[in-house]
Amino acid sequence: MNTKKLSGTRLVLAMAALFLTTSCTMGDMAVVPIFSVFYEIFPQTALVNAIISAPSIVGLFFCLLGGYLTDKVDKKWLMVAGFGLYTASSVFGAAIENVYYILICRCLATGAAWGLTSSAALAIIADLFEDEQKRGTVNGWYNAAMAMIGAILSFIGGVLAVGAWQNAFHTYWINIPILVMLIAFLPSMPPKKGAAIQGKKEASASLDGWYKGLIPIVIEVILVASCYYVIAYTISVYVSETGIGNEAFSGTLSSIGTIFSFLANLGFGFIYGKLRKATAVPSFIIFGVGFLLMAFFPTKAIAIAACAFMGAFWGIFYSYFYTETTVVVPLEKQGTAIGIVNAVNGMAMVVCTYGVTFLRGFTSEGTLASVFPILGVICFAVAVFAIVLWKKEKFK
């Protein structure tokens, strides 16, 4: 399947439906405003913690399963099944005011369903757009849509929750028309077989060692994403410890990062077309510089500039590692590879939390800012690693 087999209108509608499914990836944003309420209404603190964190762990396994299944079954119906599961478990996520019920629904919605749909969506893009630069462009648009939808869900969820916390879950009713769009407009995409693929090199027919090109991407993602998520998820801690602002300023920094990530993703296709395998190198360098500046010069101006640039280059790196994943593996293994990288990216969120706590124990101040130089060095080291690989590839 490629875009030549779809009419212009059908392709636009199919991509619109696919972009809207990022409401699953960003589904948490609708209920983030009410997480604190769970601690007030449910006495089981450990279970409330699980409501927040368990879906990510469940999602890791379903990313791998989803990636495997995209190479084995029709991608359209895997997407429909995953998004259908998300729709049902999110819409009725607060139908019963019971901590166990909510935990199960969340593990299904933002855990299992997210793992299936995110892997399927990226595999569908790879299937529809065989040209690497076009694929990169669409991946950038997809991730830009993800950022925008996350912001919209967060706003709507917060507004609806003012009357009653359960109302935040009404945000998920929007998933029903999206599901209908998927069924109506997404074309059937059966798994590809190596012998049936035109224009592939003979090496693709043999799957021995297919994962070797994926190893550098996995290394870069686990190290750099773990560093960046420190900014994404704990910026409020940095702001509080350094005394440069309040909760409102923390929210502003998060919004700045999201906005610049959105803007950078819109231009990712052009950047990827020019730099190809060197695309991520500037991101690693910017991350390193950003961490050092925020560590040694904790001011509002530096924080704003760092979050803007790091957000923008995170958007570029995020689109890069998913696009490049589909380039370095045979078509028959694209889904499996996407599932692996998805899981590694999810794992980075866990590593971020526990890694920072561990590193704080090695610093004299024990603050988040005191860890930033270490994270900066890690990013610079990954930049050197990426440059060496790029030079090696360039002069082969």
C-alpha positions, 0 to 999 in steps of 0.5 A, spaced: 500 500 500 502 506 498 499 513 497 498 512 489 493 507 490 489 512 494 485 518 491 487 525 494 480 526 498 481 519 501 488 520 503 487 526 506 481 523 510 485 517 512 491 521 515 486 526 518 483 520 522 490 517 524 492 524 526 486 524 531 488 518 534 494 521 538 488 523 543 490 516 545 497 517 546 495 524 549 489 521 553 492 522 560 492 530 559 485 530 559 485 527 566 492 530 569 488 536 572 484 531 577 490 526 579 490 530 585 483 529 587 484 521 587 488 522 593 482 525 596 477 520 595 481 514 595 484 512 602 489 507 598 495 511 596 499 505 593 493 504 588 492 511 587 499 511 585 498 505 581 492 509 577 498 514 575 504 510 573 501 503 572 498 504 565 505 506 562 508 499 565 502 496 561 504 500 555 511 497 555 509 490 553 503 492 549 508 496 545 512 490 543 506 486 542 503 491 537 509 492 533 509 484 532 502 484 530 503 490 525 507 485 521 502 479 522 495 482 521 492 487 517 494 494 520 487 497 519 484 492 523 489 492 529 488 500 529 481 499 529 481 494 535 486 498 539 482 505 538 476 501 540 479 498 546 481 505 548 474 509 546 470 504 551 475 504 557 476 511 557 469 513 556 466 509 561 473 510 565 469 513 571 462 510 571 464 507 577 467 510 583 471 505 585 479 505 585 480 498 582 475 499 577 478 506 575 485 502 575 483 497 570 480 502 565 486 506 565 491 500 564 486 498 558 486 505 555 492 509 556 496 502 557 494 496 553 490 501 547 496 506 547 501 500 546 497 497 540 495 504 537 501 508 537 505 502 534 500 501 529 499 508 527 507 509 525 507 503 521 501 505 517 505 512 516 511 507 514 506 503 509 503 509 506 509 513 505 515 509 502 519 515 500 523 517 506 523 524 506 515 524 505 515 519 511 519 524 515 514 530 513 508 526 515 511 523 522 513 530 523 506 532 522 503 527 526 507 529 532 505 536 531 498 534 531 500 530 538 502 536 541 496 540 539 491 535 541 495 534 548 494 541 549 486 541 547 485 535 551 488 538 558 484 544 557 477 541 556 479 536 561 480 542 566 474 546 564 469 540 565 472 537 572 470 544 575 463 541 576 465 534 578 471 530 577 468 525 573 466 530 568 473 530 566 472 523 563 466 526 558 472 529 554 473 522 551 466 522 548 470 525 542 473 518 541 467 515 538 467 519 531 474 518 531 473 511 531 468 511 526 473 515 521 478 510 522 473 504 520 470 509 514 477 512 511 483 508 513 485 503 507 486 495 508 493 494 510 495 487 510 502 485 512 507 485 507 512 479 505 519 480 503 518 476 496 512 481 494 516 487 495 518 491 489 525 495 489 528 492 495 535 490 495 536 482 496 539 483 503 532 485 505 530 478 503 534 475 508 532 477 515 538 475 519 541 481 523 535 485 521 536 489 528 543 491 527 541 498 524 536 499 530 541 498 536 544 505 535 537 508 535 535 504 541 542 507 545 540 514 543 533 514 545 534 510 552 539 515 554 537 522 551 530 521 552 531 519 559 535 526 560 529 530 556 524 527 560 527 530 566 525 537 564 518 535 561 516 532 567 520 535 573 521 542 571 516 544 577 521 541 581 527 545 578 523 552 578 521 551 586 528 549 588 532 555 584 526 560 586 526 563 580 518 562 579 512 559 582 507 554 579 504 558 574 511 559 571 512 552 571 506 551 567 509 557 562 515 553 561 512 546 560 507 550 555 513 553 551 516 547 550 510 544 547 509 550 543 516 550 540 516 542 539 509 543 535 513 548 531 519 544 529 515 538 528 512 542 522 518 543 519 521 536 520 521 533 513 525 539 510 530 538 516 530 530 515 531 531 507 537 535 508 541 532 514 538 525 514 542 521 519 545 527 522 539 530 523 539 528 531 546 531 532 544 538 533 538 536 538 544 532 542 548 538 543 542 543 544 540 538 550 547 538 553 548 546 552 541 547 555 542 542 561 549 546 563 546 553 562 540 551 567 545 548 572 550 554 572 545 560 571 538 559 574 534 565 571 528 566 568 530 568 562 535 562 561 530 557 563 525 560 558 530 560 552 533 553 554 525 550 554 524 553 548 530 550 544 530 544 548 523 543 546 524 544 539 530 540 538 526 534 542 520 535 537 526 534 531 529 528 535 522 525 536 520 525 529 527 523 527 528 516 531 521 514 529 522 515 522 529 512 522 527 506 525 523 505 519 529 506 514 534 502 517 530 495 518 527 491 512 519 492 511 517 486 513 520 488 520 518 495 520 512 494 525 516 490 530 522 495 530 517 501 531 514 497 537 521 496 540 523 503 540 516 505 542 517 501 548 524 503 549 521 510 549 516 508 554 522 505 559 525 512 558 520 515 562 521 510 568 528 511 568 528 518 568 524 518 575 528 513 578 535 515 575 534 522 577 533 520 584 539 515 584 544 521 581 542 526 586 545 521 591 552 523 588 551 530 588 553 534 594 547 539 594 542 533 592 538 538 588 535 537 581 540 542 578 546 539 581 544 533 576 543 537 570 551 537 569 551 530 569 545 529 564 549 535 559 555 530 559 551 524 557 547 528 551 554 531 549 557 523 549 551 521 545 552 527 540 559 524 539 557 517 538 552 519 533 557 523 529 562 517 529 556 513 526 554 518 521 561 519 519 562 512 518 556 511 514 558 517 510 564 514 508 562 507 507 
